[in-house]
Amino acid sequence: MNAPSPVRAAAPRAFLGTALHTPARGELEYLADALIVCRGDGLIEAVHPKGSPATAALAARYAEAGALVVLGAGQYLLPGLIDLHVHAPQWPQLGKALDLPLEEWLQKYTFPLEARYADVDFAAAVYESLVDALLANGTTTALYYGTVHLPATQKLADICLRRSQRALIGRVAMDDPAQSPVYYRDASAISAETDTRAFIDYVRAMPGNAGGLIEPVITPRFIPACSDDLLRRLAALARESGCYVQTHCSESDWEHHVVQDRCGVTDTEALERFGLLSSRTILAHGNFIGDADIGRIVAAGAGIAHCPLSNVYFSDAIFPLRHMLDRGVHVGLGTDIAGGASPSVLDNARHAVIASRRLEAGVDPALPRERRGRPSSRIDAVTAFWLATAGGGIALNMALGAFKPAYAFDAIVVDAKVPTSNLRIDAADTPQMILQKIVYNAARSNIREVWVGGRLVHTQGGEIRR
């Protein structure tokens, strides 16, 4: 796994308090009164457990330098949340018209909205609001789809850099007239490639981004919206540039069958043939991926953004999460704004658990219990939180989502004593119970501070104090 590039310089700090993380699938580590030391480059230097010889002396040294962050009673330090699938321009559409099939939702609401981002001022206002909301919900890393508009997508990169959110951003490419409306599509495969290349160059040359906090992503929207020529051009650009690739894959029956009818093979196999499947590829959804395609994804080292909430609205199927994990697929979570009606990765962690339970138990009461579901499909809250943190880091092949040396210090402070929230931690609660309560009950109001690369980037009150 690659260590994240150092972010813009932050002061060395140490964090003293109780931390929880899931460094491996199914594994919860509870670090009571631990000291986590963060270097000036934003990476973790060391994690000192309670009672170690170094803890007290180091804490005193950092306190004297004014660089010790001490968590209060009822506060817990957790890794920052990773969102592997966000449609940034759809933020104004959140919760709207989710009763429609995907293909109608796109044509009637989404494409007209995304076309408005030709207006850079409109784009700036929306993206400022979105990044602020995601940080407030604890999202320290986001994988964003922009629009076809180069200036608007550049503006999203500018905002993420200024707000110090770790972001992977793609200018959307879509040129096929059969699925892309005339008022909102690339003029040609060549112009789409040209603008994609220009966006890559822009991000890599951004002042203040030498550490790679913001990364460009090659983003064919999905096969139905892209010509074969465009898909081949973007694959060649991915090989040349080394950029990440993101696209949709087998999200709905409609998309799945459009690709099969056009290409004669499944979505996954088509992406492989075009050259877009690699260890730097994130596939959104993947609800109808079969075992042969699982093998392709595992062999390539690609990841899947599991979007349990939006799958309810647009898939009419439940992603076989545990089967994918057991087969070795790298999976993280995505909110899929705005197909998913919540910007919270924690919400989607809850829904990942619920969806897995529904798949295992089945939902048709007319069937006998033994015939109703798919055995051995459920996951628990620990696995869901791992998906939201370290699992997302693994899918990106980046050292994120856990409190380990050389990992980025991306973290959130969850406060269980917020009087207006539903989160309550009792003295008798075990570490497992504490994490379960956080996953199931913590809300935006409980996220008191958000840190990215050792920098405080959001506080509950909106003021950066440290």
C-alpha positions as CSV (number, residue, x, y, z in Angstrom):
1,M,0.0,0.0,0.0
2,N,1.3,3.4,-0.9
3,A,1.8,6.0,1.8
4,P,-0.2,9.2,1.0
5,S,1.9,12.0,-0.3
6,P,2.6,14.6,2.5
7,V,0.1,17.4,2.6
8,R,0.9,21.0,3.0
9,A,3.1,21.6,6.0
10,A,1.3,21.2,9.4
11,A,2.9,21.7,12.8
12,P,3.9,18.5,14.6
13,R,1.3,17.6,17.1
14,A,0.3,14.8,19.5
15,F,-3.2,13.7,20.4
16,L,-3.9,12.3,23.8
17,G,-7.1,10.4,24.5
18,T,-9.1,7.3,23.6
19,A,-9.0,6.2,20.0
20,L,-10.8,3.4,18.2
21,H,-10.0,2.1,14.7
22,T,-10.4,-1.1,12.6
23,P,-7.0,-1.8,11.2
24,A,-8.2,-5.0,9.5
25,R,-11.5,-6.4,8.5
26,G,-13.4,-7.6,11.6
27,E,-10.7,-6.3,14.0
28,L,-11.4,-3.5,16.4
29,E,-8.6,-1.9,18.4
30,Y,-9.5,0.2,21.4
31,L,-6.6,2.6,22.5
32,A,-7.5,4.0,25.9
33,D,-5.6,7.1,26.8
34,A,-3.2,6.6,24.0
35,L,-0.8,9.2,22.6
36,I,-0.7,9.5,18.8
37,V,2.2,11.6,17.4
38,C,1.8,13.3,14.1
39,R,4.7,14.6,12.1
40,G,4.9,18.0,10.4
41,D,4.2,16.3,7.0
42,G,0.8,15.0,8.3
43,L,1.8,11.4,8.7
44,I,1.6,9.4,11.9
45,E,5.0,9.0,13.6
46,A,4.0,6.6,16.4
47,V,1.2,5.4,18.5
48,H,2.0,5.0,22.2
49,P,-0.4,3.0,24.3
50,K,-1.4,4.0,27.8
51,G,1.3,3.3,30.3
52,S,4.2,3.0,27.9
53,P,7.5,4.7,29.1
54,A,7.4,7.3,26.3
55,T,3.7,8.4,26.7
56,A,3.9,10.7,29.7
57,A,7.2,12.3,28.8
58,L,6.2,12.9,25.2
59,A,2.8,14.3,26.3
60,A,4.5,16.7,28.6
61,R,6.9,17.8,25.9
62,Y,4.1,18.5,23.4
63,A,2.0,20.2,26.0
64,E,4.9,22.6,26.8
65,A,5.2,23.4,23.1
66,G,1.5,24.1,22.9
67,A,1.1,21.2,20.4
68,L,-0.8,18.6,22.6
69,V,-4.5,18.0,21.7
70,V,-6.3,16.5,24.7
71,L,-9.6,14.8,24.2
72,G,-12.3,15.5,26.8
73,A,-14.5,13.1,28.7
74,G,-16.8,11.3,26.3
75,Q,-14.8,12.2,23.2
76,Y,-13.3,9.5,20.9
77,L,-10.7,9.8,18.2
78,L,-11.6,7.8,15.0
79,P,-10.0,7.7,11.6
80,G,-11.5,10.1,9.1
81,L,-14.3,8.7,6.8
82,I,-13.6,7.9,3.2
83,D,-16.3,8.4,0.5
84,L,-15.6,6.6,-2.7
85,H,-18.4,7.9,-4.8
86,V,-19.7,11.5,-4.8
87,H,-21.4,13.3,-7.7
88,A,-20.4,16.8,-6.6
89,P,-22.8,18.7,-9.0
90,Q,-25.8,16.7,-7.7
91,W,-25.6,18.3,-4.3
92,P,-28.7,20.5,-5.0
93,Q,-30.6,17.4,-6.1
94,L,-30.2,15.5,-2.8
95,G,-33.3,13.6,-1.9
96,K,-35.2,14.7,-5.1
97,A,-37.2,12.4,-7.3
98,L,-35.8,9.2,-6.1
99,D,-39.0,7.4,-7.1
100,L,-37.9,7.3,-10.8
101,P,-35.9,4.7,-12.5
102,L,-32.2,5.6,-13.0
103,E,-32.4,6.3,-16.7
104,E,-35.4,8.7,-16.2
105,W,-33.9,10.4,-13.2
106,L,-30.8,11.2,-15.2
107,Q,-32.6,12.6,-18.2
108,K,-35.3,14.5,-16.4
109,Y,-33.4,16.0,-13.4
110,T,-29.6,15.2,-13.3
111,F,-28.4,16.2,-16.8
112,P,-30.3,19.5,-16.7
113,L,-28.8,20.3,-13.3
114,E,-25.3,19.3,-14.3
115,A,-25.6,21.4,-17.5
116,R,-25.9,24.5,-15.2
117,Y,-22.3,24.2,-14.2
118,A,-21.3,26.0,-17.3
119,D,-21.8,28.9,-14.9
120,V,-18.7,28.9,-12.8
121,D,-20.2,31.2,-10.1
122,F,-23.1,28.7,-9.7
123,A,-20.6,25.9,-9.5
124,A,-18.5,27.7,-6.8
125,A,-21.4,28.3,-4.6
126,V,-22.6,24.7,-4.7
127,Y,-19.2,23.2,-4.3
128,E,-18.4,25.4,-1.3
129,S,-21.6,24.2,0.4
130,L,-20.9,20.6,-0.5
131,V,-17.3,20.5,0.8
132,D,-18.3,22.2,4.0
133,A,-21.1,19.7,4.5
134,L,-19.0,16.6,3.8
135,L,-16.2,17.8,6.2
136,A,-18.9,18.5,8.9
137,N,-20.0,14.9,8.4
138,G,-16.5,13.6,9.0
139,T,-15.5,12.9,5.3
140,T,-11.8,13.5,5.1
141,T,-11.3,11.8,1.7
142,A,-13.8,12.1,-1.2
143,L,-13.7,10.6,-4.7
144,Y,-15.6,13.2,-6.7
145,Y,-17.3,13.2,-10.1
146,G,-17.5,16.7,-11.5
147,T,-19.2,17.7,-14.8
148,V,-18.1,18.0,-18.4
149,H,-17.1,21.6,-17.7
150,L,-13.4,22.1,-17.2
151,P,-13.5,25.5,-15.4
152,A,-16.2,24.3,-12.9
153,T,-14.3,21.1,-12.2
154,Q,-11.1,23.2,-11.7
155,K,-13.1,25.3,-9.2
156,L,-14.0,22.1,-7.2
157,A,-10.3,21.3,-7.0
158,D,-9.5,24.8,-5.8
159,I,-12.1,24.6,-3.1
160,C,-11.0,21.2,-1.8
161,L,-7.4,22.3,-1.7
162,R,-8.2,25.5,0.2
163,R,-10.4,23.6,2.6
164,S,-7.7,20.9,3.0
165,Q,-10.0,18.0,2.2
166,R,-8.2,15.1,0.6
167,A,-9.9,14.8,-2.7
168,L,-9.7,12.7,-5.9
169,I,-11.6,14.6,-8.6
170,G,-12.6,13.8,-12.2
171,R,-13.9,15.9,-15.0
172,V,-16.7,13.7,-16.3
173,A,-16.4,12.5,-19.9
174,M,-19.5,11.6,-22.0
175,D,-19.9,11.9,-25.7
176,D,-22.3,9.2,-26.9
177,P,-25.5,10.9,-28.3
178,A,-27.6,7.8,-27.6
179,Q,-27.5,8.4,-23.8
180,S,-26.1,12.0,-23.5
181,P,-28.4,14.9,-24.3
182,V,-27.3,17.3,-27.0
183,Y,-27.2,20.2,-24.4
184,Y,-24.9,18.3,-22.1
185,R,-22.1,16.2,-23.6
186,D,-18.6,16.4,-25.0
187,A,-18.5,17.6,-28.6
188,S,-16.3,14.6,-29.5
189,A,-14.0,11.9,-28.1
190,I,-11.0,14.1,-29.0
191,S,-12.3,17.2,-27.1
192,A,-13.2,15.0,-24.1
193,E,-9.7,13.6,-24.0
194,T,-8.2,17.1,-24.5
195,D,-10.2,18.6,-21.6
196,T,-9.4,15.6,-19.4
197,R,-5.7,16.0,-20.1
198,A,-6.0,19.7,-19.3
199,F,-7.7,19.0,-16.0
200,I,-4.9,16.5,-15.0
201,D,-2.3,19.2,-15.9
202,Y,-4.2,21.8,-13.9
203,V,-4.4,19.7,-10.7
204,R,-0.8,18.7,-10.8
205,A,0.3,22.3,-11.2
206,M,-1.9,23.8,-8.6
207,P,0.1,26.0,-6.2
208,G,0.1,24.4,-2.8
209,N,-0.7,20.9,-4.1
210,A,2.9,19.7,-4.4
211,G,2.1,17.1,-1.8
212,G,-0.7,15.6,-3.8
213,L,-3.6,16.3,-1.5
214,I,-5.8,16.7,-4.6
215,E,-5.5,14.1,-7.3
216,P,-7.0,14.1,-10.8
217,V,-9.1,11.1,-11.8
218,I,-10.0,10.0,-15.3
219,T,-13.8,9.7,-15.3
220,P,-15.8,8.1,-18.1
221,R,-19.3,8.5,-16.7
222,F,-20.3,5.0,-17.7
223,I,-20.1,2.9,-20.8
224,P,-23.6,3.8,-22.1
225,A,-22.6,7.5,-22.2
226,C,-19.2,7.1,-23.8
227,S,-18.3,6.1,-27.4
228,D,-15.8,3.2,-27.9
229,D,-13.3,5.8,-29.2
230,L,-13.5,7.8,-26.0
231,L,-13.2,4.8,-23.8
232,R,-10.0,3.7,-25.6
233,R,-8.6,7.3,-25.5
234,L,-9.2,7.6,-21.8
235,A,-7.6,4.2,-21.1
236,A,-4.5,5.2,-23.0
237,L,-4.4,8.5,-21.0
238,A,-4.7,6.5,-17.8
239,R,-1.7,4.4,-18.7
240,E,0.3,7.4,-19.8
241,S,-0.6,9.6,-16.8
242,G,-0.8,7.0,-14.0
243,C,-4.1,8.6,-12.9
244,Y,-6.9,6.9,-11.0
245,V,-10.0,5.8,-13.1
246,Q,-13.6,6.0,-11.8
247,T,-16.7,4.9,-13.5
248,H,-20.1,3.2,-12.9
249,C,-20.3,-0.6,-13.4
250,S,-23.5,-2.7,-13.4
251,E,-25.4,-0.3,-11.2
252,S,-28.9,-1.2,-12.4
253,D,-30.6,-3.7,-14.7
254,W,-30.9,-0.9,-17.3
255,E,-27.2,-0.1,-17.3
256,H,-26.1,-3.7,-17.1
257,H,-28.2,-4.7,-20.1
258,V,-27.4,-1.7,-22.2
259,V,-23.7,-2.6,-22.0
260,Q,-24.4,-6.3,-22.7
261,D,-26.5,-5.4,-25.8
262,R,-23.9,-2.9,-27.1
263,C,-20.7,-4.7,-26.2
264,G,-21.8,-8.4,-26.2
265,V,-20.1,-8.8,-22.8
266,T,-20.7,-7.7,-19.2
267,D,-19.8,-4.2,-18.0
268,T,-16.7,-5.4,-16.1
269,E,-15.4,-7.4,-19.1
270,A,-16.0,-4.5,-21.4
271,L,-14.1,-2.1,-19.1
272,E,-11.2,-4.7,-19.0
273,R,-11.2,-4.9,-22.9
274,F,-11.1,-1.1,-23.2
275,G,-8.1,-1.0,-20.8
276,L,-9.9,0.8,-18.0
277,L,-9.6,-1.9,-15.3
278,S,-6.5,-1.7,-13.0
279,S,-5.4,-1.4,-9.4
280,R,-6.2,2.3,-9.7
281,T,-9.8,1.8,-10.8
282,I,-12.8,2.4,-8.6
283,L,-16.1,0.9,-9.9
284,A,-19.3,2.4,-8.4
285,H,-22.0,0.0,-7.4
286,G,-21.3,-3.4,-9.0
287,N,-24.6,-4.9,-8.0
288,F,-24.9,-7.4,-10.9
289,I,-21.3,-8.5,-11.0
290,G,-21.0,-12.3,-11.3
291,D,-18.2,-14.7,-10.2
292,A,-16.3,-14.5,-13.5
293,D,-16.2,-10.7,-13.3
294,I,-15.2,-10.9,-9.6
295,G,-12.2,-12.8,-10.7
296,R,-11.4,-10.0,-13.2
297,I,-11.7,-7.3,-10.6
298,V,-9.5,-9.2,-8.1
299,A,-6.9,-10.0,-10.7
300,A,-6.7,-6.3,-11.7
301,G,-6.7,-5.1,-8.0
302,A,-9.6,-2.7,-8.7
303,G,-12.0,-1.6,-6.0
304,I,-15.7,-1.2,-5.7
305,A,-17.6,1.7,-4.1
306,H,-20.5,0.1,-2.3
307,C,-23.4,2.6,-2.2
308,P,-26.0,0.8,0.0
309,L,-28.4,3.7,0.2
310,S,-28.6,4.7,-3.4
311,N,-28.8,1.0,-4.4
312,V,-32.2,0.9,-2.6
313,Y,-33.5,3.5,-5.1
314,F,-31.9,2.5,-8.4
315,S,-30.8,-1.1,-8.3
316,D,-33.7,-3.2,-7.2
317,A,-31.1,-5.6,-5.9
318,I,-28.7,-5.9,-2.9
319,F,-25.0,-5.8,-3.5
320,P,-23.5,-9.2,-2.2
321,L,-21.0,-7.4,0.0
322,R,-19.8,-10.3,2.1
323,H,-19.4,-12.6,-0.9
324,M,-17.3,-9.9,-2.6
325,L,-15.1,-9.4,0.5
326,D,-14.7,-13.2,1.0
327,R,-13.6,-13.4,-2.7
328,G,-10.9,-10.8,-2.1
329,V,-12.5,-7.7,-3.7
330,H,-11.4,-4.4,-2.3
331,V,-14.6,-2.6,-1.2
332,G,-15.2,0.8,0.4
333,L,-18.3,2.9,0.9
334,G,-19.9,5.6,-1.2
335,T,-22.7,8.0,-0.5
336,D,-23.5,8.4,-4.2
337,I,-24.8,11.9,-3.7
338,A,-27.4,12.5,-5.0
339,G,-28.7,9.0,-5.8
340,G,-28.1,8.4,-2.1
341,A,-30.2,10.8,0.0
342,S,-27.6,11.3,2.8
343,P,-24.1,12.9,2.7
344,S,-23.0,10.9,5.7
345,V,-20.7,7.9,5.3
346,L,-21.8,6.8,8.7
347,D,-25.4,6.6,7.4
348,N,-24.2,4.4,4.6
349,A,-22.3,2.2,7.0
350,R,-25.6,1.6,8.8
351,H,-27.3,0.9,5.6
352,A,-24.5,-1.5,4.6
353,V,-25.3,-3.5,7.7
354,I,-29.0,-3.4,7.1
355,A,-28.7,-4.4,3.4
356,S,-26.5,-7.3,4.3
357,R,-29.0,-8.5,6.9
358,R,-31.9,-8.2,4.4
359,L,-29.9,-10.2,1.8
360,E,-29.2,-12.9,4.4
361,A,-32.8,-13.1,5.8
362,G,-34.7,-12.4,2.7
363,V,-37.7,-10.1,2.4
364,D,-40.7,-12.0,1.0
365,P,-42.9,-13.1,3.8
366,A,-44.8,-15.5,1.5
367,L,-41.7,-17.7,1.4
368,P,-40.7,-20.1,4.2
369,R,-37.8,-18.8,6.3
370,E,-35.3,-21.4,5.0
371,R,-36.0,-20.3,1.4
372,R,-36.3,-16.6,1.9
373,G,-32.7,-15.3,1.9
374,R,-29.0,-15.9,1.0
375,P,-27.1,-17.5,3.9
376,S,-23.9,-16.1,5.3
377,S,-24.4,-12.6,3.8
378,R,-24.5,-10.4,6.9
379,I,-21.8,-8.1,8.2
380,D,-21.6,-6.3,11.5
381,A,-20.9,-2.7,12.7
382,V,-17.1,-3.4,13.0
383,T,-16.9,-4.5,9.4
384,A,-19.1,-1.5,8.3
385,F,-16.8,0.9,10.0
386,W,-13.8,-0.8,8.5
387,L,-15.4,-0.3,5.0
388,A,-15.8,3.4,5.9
389,T,-12.2,3.9,6.9
390,A,-9.4,1.4,6.3
391,G,-11.3,-0.6,3.6
392,G,-11.7,2.6,1.6
393,G,-8.0,3.3,2.0
394,I,-7.2,-0.2,0.7
395,A,-9.5,0.3,-2.3
396,L,-7.6,3.4,-3.1
397,N,-4.3,1.7,-2.4
398,M,-3.5,4.5,0.0
399,A,-2.3,4.5,3.6
400,L,-5.5,5.9,5.0
401,G,-8.2,5.0,7.6
402,A,-6.1,3.6,10.5
403,F,-3.9,4.8,13.2
404,K,-0.6,3.3,12.1
405,P,2.9,4.8,11.6
406,A,3.3,6.3,8.1
407,Y,-0.5,6.5,7.6
408,A,-2.0,10.0,7.1
409,F,-3.3,11.5,10.3
410,D,-6.9,12.0,9.0
411,A,-9.2,11.8,12.0
412,I,-12.5,12.9,13.5
413,V,-13.3,13.6,17.2
414,V,-16.7,12.2,18.1
415,D,-18.3,13.7,21.1
416,A,-20.8,11.5,22.9
417,K,-21.8,14.2,25.3
418,V,-23.6,16.5,22.8
419,P,-26.9,17.0,24.5
420,T,-29.0,17.3,21.3
421,S,-27.8,14.0,19.8
422,N,-29.0,10.4,20.1
423,L,-25.5,9.0,21.0
424,R,-25.0,7.9,24.6
425,I,-22.0,6.0,25.9
426,D,-22.3,4.4,29.3
427,A,-19.4,3.4,31.6
428,A,-20.3,-0.2,31.3
429,D,-20.1,-0.2,27.5
430,T,-17.4,-2.4,26.0
431,P,-15.3,-1.2,23.1
432,Q,-17.5,-3.2,20.7
433,M,-20.6,-1.5,22.2
434,I,-19.0,1.9,21.9
435,L,-18.2,1.5,18.2
436,Q,-21.6,0.0,17.6
437,K,-23.3,3.0,19.2
438,I,-21.2,5.4,17.2
439,V,-21.9,3.6,13.9
440,Y,-25.6,3.4,14.6
441,N,-26.3,6.7,16.4
442,A,-23.6,9.3,15.8
443,A,-24.7,12.3,13.7
444,R,-23.2,15.4,12.3
445,S,-23.7,17.1,15.6
446,N,-21.4,14.6,17.3
447,I,-18.4,15.3,15.0
448,R,-16.7,18.0,16.9
449,E,-13.4,18.2,15.0
450,V,-12.1,17.0,11.7
451,W,-8.4,16.7,10.9
452,V,-6.7,16.0,7.6
453,G,-3.0,15.4,7.4
454,G,-2.5,16.8,10.9
455,R,-4.4,20.0,10.1
456,L,-7.6,21.0,11.8
457,V,-10.0,21.6,8.9
458,H,-13.4,21.8,10.5
459,T,-14.9,22.3,14.0
460,Q,-18.5,21.9,15.1
461,G,-18.7,25.7,15.7
462,G,-17.1,26.5,12.3
463,E,-14.0,28.2,13.7
464,I,-10.6,26.7,13.3
465,R,-9.1,27.0,16.8
466,R,-5.9,25.0,16.6
